[in-house]
Amino acid sequence: MNIIPLPALSDNYIWIIEKEKRIVVVDPSEADLLLQVMETKGYGLEAVLLTHKHPDHIGGVKDLIAAHPAPVYGPEETGVATEIVKGGEHIEALGETFDVIATAGHTEGHVAYKMKDHLFIGDTLFLSSCGRVFSGDYEAMFESLAALKAMDDEVKVYSAHEYSLSNLEQSVNYLKNDATKNELERVRRLREEGAVTLPTTIGKEKQVNPFLVIDDFDEFVRYRKERDRS
């Protein structure tokens, strides 16, 4: 089993889960690059997993499926999913089980997919931040993050954007702890090399992510709005 980040657009990642030349693709934001990789590597498409409706997560679906027909799992809000999921479902692909988890907040129907200790989280959680609450439902986002925080520390988190450096540059001023300072240094080195900073882990996020440290709802809302303005 290989999990491969494919950089797309300006700062997106398309996650490719590969096993014996068969792949599951998470949030294909664009198709051309992905189709090129599939042709070069000889990959066959088994399924597409969508976390939410935003164009930079679903933009490549139609062209991808036109070239490689396969089931598309995602919330109804995406408008392109052929198999609607809301949370609680179990998807079988590549001989593995992907558990669908409702993670509303960034959008109303946002979901994540957990396969063993691998969590494909879309825009709910980033290294050292969380997604903006475009739904307006801060309580839903707060509850989604609480559920993530309760997961095992070893769970690997595959976010859909490379926001790590800018997030940590802000978080270090809020948390003021050694873990965040050290993570900022690590990420700076990686980005100077053009390297991918993900996945992160739940355990790490509980040290370097203010939104998993904050327990008070009012403070969560205040700080999320502050980050929105920065």
C-alpha positions in Angstrom: 0.0 0.0 0.0 1.4 3.4 -1.1 -0.1 6.8 -0.3 1.2 9.4 -2.7 0.7 13.2 -2.6 0.1 14.7 -6.0 0.5 18.5 -5.9 -2.2 20.3 -7.9 -3.4 23.8 -8.6 -1.6 26.3 -6.4 -1.5 24.5 -3.0 -3.8 21.4 -3.2 -2.9 17.8 -2.8 -4.6 15.0 -4.6 -4.0 11.9 -2.5 -3.5 8.7 -4.4 -3.8 5.4 -2.5 -2.2 2.7 -4.5 -2.1 -1.1 -4.2 -0.9 -3.4 -6.9 -1.5 -0.7 -9.6 -5.1 -0.1 -8.5 -5.8 3.3 -7.0 -8.3 5.3 -4.9 -8.1 9.0 -5.5 -9.1 11.6 -2.9 -10.4 15.0 -4.0 -9.2 15.2 -7.6 -9.0 19.0 -8.0 -7.8 18.7 -11.6 -7.7 15.8 -14.1 -4.9 16.4 -16.7 -2.0 15.8 -14.3 -3.7 12.9 -12.6 -4.5 11.2 -16.0 -0.9 11.7 -17.0 0.4 10.0 -13.9 -2.1 7.1 -14.3 -0.9 6.6 -17.9 2.7 6.7 -17.0 2.4 4.4 -14.0 -0.2 2.1 -15.5 -2.7 2.7 -12.7 -6.3 1.6 -12.9 -8.9 3.6 -11.0 -11.0 1.8 -8.4 -12.8 4.6 -6.7 -12.9 8.4 -6.1 -13.5 9.8 -2.6 -14.7 13.4 -2.2 -14.7 15.2 1.1 -16.8 18.3 0.1 -18.2 20.5 -2.6 -15.6 23.2 -3.2 -14.3 23.4 -6.9 -10.7 22.9 -5.9 -11.7 19.4 -4.6 -14.0 18.2 -7.3 -12.9 20.0 -10.4 -11.2 17.0 -12.0 -13.9 14.5 -11.4 -15.9 14.6 -14.6 -12.9 14.3 -16.9 -11.3 11.6 -14.7 -14.4 9.5 -14.7 -14.9 10.0 -18.5 -11.5 8.5 -19.0 -11.7 5.8 -16.2 -15.3 5.0 -15.1 -15.4 4.2 -11.4 -17.7 4.9 -8.5 -17.5 8.4 -7.0 -18.3 8.6 -3.2 -19.1 11.9 -1.6 -21.6 14.1 0.1 -24.7 15.2 -1.9 -23.4 18.8 -1.8 -20.7 17.9 -4.4 -23.2 17.4 -7.1 -21.0 14.9 -8.9 -20.9 11.9 -6.5 -22.6 8.7 -7.8 -22.6 7.2 -4.3 -23.9 9.6 -1.6 -22.3 9.4 1.8 -23.1 11.3 5.0 -21.0 9.6 7.7 -21.2 6.1 9.2 -20.9 4.3 5.9 -18.1 1.7 5.1 -16.6 1.6 1.6 -14.7 -1.4 0.4 -11.9 -0.7 -2.1 -8.4 -2.0 -2.7 -9.2 -4.8 -0.3 -9.5 -2.3 2.5 -12.3 -0.6 4.4 -12.7 3.1 4.3 -14.9 4.4 7.2 -16.8 7.6 6.3 -16.8 10.2 9.1 -19.1 13.2 9.2 -16.9 16.3 9.8 -19.3 19.2 9.2 -18.2 22.8 9.7 -16.1 23.8 6.8 -19.1 23.0 4.7 -22.4 21.5 5.8 -21.8 18.1 4.3 -18.1 17.7 4.7 -16.9 14.1 5.4 -13.6 12.4 6.0 -12.4 8.9 5.2 -10.4 6.7 7.6 -8.6 3.6 6.4 -6.8 1.8 9.3 -4.7 4.6 10.8 -4.8 6.8 7.7 -7.3 9.7 7.8 -8.1 11.7 4.6 -9.6 14.9 6.1 -10.1 17.3 3.3 -10.3 20.8 4.7 -11.5 20.1 8.2 -8.0 19.9 9.7 -4.6 21.2 8.6 -1.2 21.0 10.1 -1.6 23.6 12.9 -5.0 24.9 11.9 -8.5 24.0 10.8 -10.7 24.9 7.9 -12.6 28.2 7.8 -16.2 27.8 8.9 -17.9 28.6 5.6 -21.0 26.9 6.8 -21.4 29.4 9.6 -21.9 26.5 12.0 -19.1 27.0 14.5 -20.6 24.5 16.9 -20.5 21.8 14.2 -16.8 22.5 13.5 -16.0 22.5 17.2 -17.7 19.1 17.6 -15.9 17.7 14.5 -12.5 18.7 15.9 -13.4 17.2 19.3 -14.1 13.9 17.6 -10.8 14.1 15.8 -8.9 14.9 19.0 -10.4 11.8 20.5 -8.7 9.6 17.9 -5.5 7.7 18.6 -2.4 9.8 18.6 -0.9 7.5 15.9 -3.5 8.3 13.3 -1.9 9.9 10.3 -3.8 13.0 8.9 -3.7 13.7 5.2 -5.0 17.3 4.6 -5.9 18.6 1.2 -3.7 21.8 1.2 -0.1 22.8 1.8 -0.8 25.4 4.4 1.6 24.2 7.0 4.2 27.0 7.0 1.8 29.9 7.2 -0.3 28.1 9.8 2.7 27.5 12.1 3.9 31.0 11.7 0.7 32.1 13.3 0.2 29.3 15.8 3.6 29.8 17.4 2.5 33.1 18.6 -0.6 31.7 20.3 0.8 28.5 21.7 4.4 29.6 22.6 5.6 26.1 23.2 8.7 24.2 22.1 6.7 21.6 20.1 5.3 24.4 17.8 8.6 26.2 17.5 10.4 22.9 16.6 7.7 22.0 14.1 7.9 25.4 12.5 11.7 24.9 12.0 11.1 21.5 10.5 8.4 22.8 8.1 10.6 25.7 7.0 13.4 23.4 6.0 11.0 21.2 4.0 9.4 24.1 2.2 12.8 25.5 1.3 13.4 22.2 -0.4 10.0 22.2 -2.0 9.1 19.1 -0.1 5.7 18.0 1.2 5.1 18.6 4.9 2.2 16.0 5.3 0.9 13.8 6.7 0.7 15.0 10.2 -0.6 13.0 13.1 -3.4 13.5 15.7 -0.7 13.3 18.5 1.3 16.1 16.9 -1.7 18.3 16.3 -2.6 18.1 19.9 0.7 19.9 20.6 1.0 22.3 17.7 -2.6 23.1 16.6 -4.4 25.7 18.6 -7.8 24.4 17.5 -7.1 21.0 19.1 -5.7 22.7 22.2 -8.6 25.1 22.8 -11.3 23.5 24.9 -13.6 26.5 25.3 -16.1 27.1 22.5 -16.2 30.9 22.8 -12.4 31.0 22.6 -12.5 28.7 19.6 -14.9 31.0 17.8 -12.9 34.1 18.7 -9.6 32.6 17.6 -11.0 31.2 14.4 -12.4 34.6 13.4 -9.0 36.2 14.3 -7.2 33.7 12.0 -9.7 34.5 9.3 -8.7 38.1 9.4 -4.9 37.4 9.2 
